[in-house]
Amino acid sequence: MKHVCKIYTPLIQTRRLNVSAWVTPPLVFTGLLLSLWTYKCLMLVLFQNKIIYMPSVPPFSRSEKIKDYEAQCRPVRWEETRIKAADGVEVALAVSSLAGSKPAPSEIQKHVAIVYFQGNGGSLPPRLPALSSILKALQRDAPSSTSFTIVGLSYRGFWTSRGRPSERGIGRDADAAIHYALTDLPASYVQPTSLILWGQSIGAGVATSAAAAISPARKDATTGDLDSKKHTRSQVSGLLLETPFVSVRAMLTTIYPQKWLPYRYLGPFLRNHWDSRAALKRIASSPISIPKVLILQAANDELVPNTQSLDLEGVCRDLQMEVQRKVVPNALHTEVATRAEGRRAIVNFLGAFG
């Protein structure tokens, strides 16, 4: 028996080694793959603010100056103004004025204030020439008794604004910008009669969320008068949503449609939602007036699929909101306002409030 054991034991050990060599590589590969997926998901969750908000892209965006774009903006002038959000963070605004053709305050019967919310990258100054073209066309076609003012918001952490960007913080910035546009414009401006919220890309989510967050003015318990310091959603006459998406979670599902990929399942871990669907539902459920909505879709959008604009249009129609959707031919994600058809659609929509 001892002799037999000496013969067969090496054979058994060899078979065990062969099985181990066959199983180990797939196990190692699968473990590495799972580790990589887990690591990437963890990084997406932990650093989502840095991934979503890109104030320094392209390079030197935060050092841009308004004066570098003055020639392209004339006769529109832009002034940087600084305000504080509810949590004390100081943010920058770019406020327009039209030199030479602005009627006297006593002659103005309608003043349309437009609060502009940019996309998730870059700064305001490079966007000012396109906004100036819109403003010039609006003022050219409007009656002399109507004026338009654009207030561009630089989110916290962007351009010369302080702080770090986040959904909660940017929501506070948006509320402060709206309050400024309605109540804190310089004395040379007439009190706005209409307020339009215009958002591009992620700014569309900021616009809808800001409109949904505005509450009806409350009556003073003593006098019974409305608090004039509280702006109301009834003053939001329109929402201009340029290349919008439904929500950050919807974009995850759209970008990663494969069910075996883990990224589409990160919704519960998101700290930034910008859920326009939910915001529109809150707006529509309000007893006060509902704003008109224009959705501008870029035909060749390389970032946001066209299904996102279609879905938002469907949401508005289901909620019986007055909505129109325009597709701008040959436009990329950031080109809608610079294309002739996109510019015309914006001017027509904004001009209807004048």
Disulfide bonds with the S-S distance in Angstrom:
none
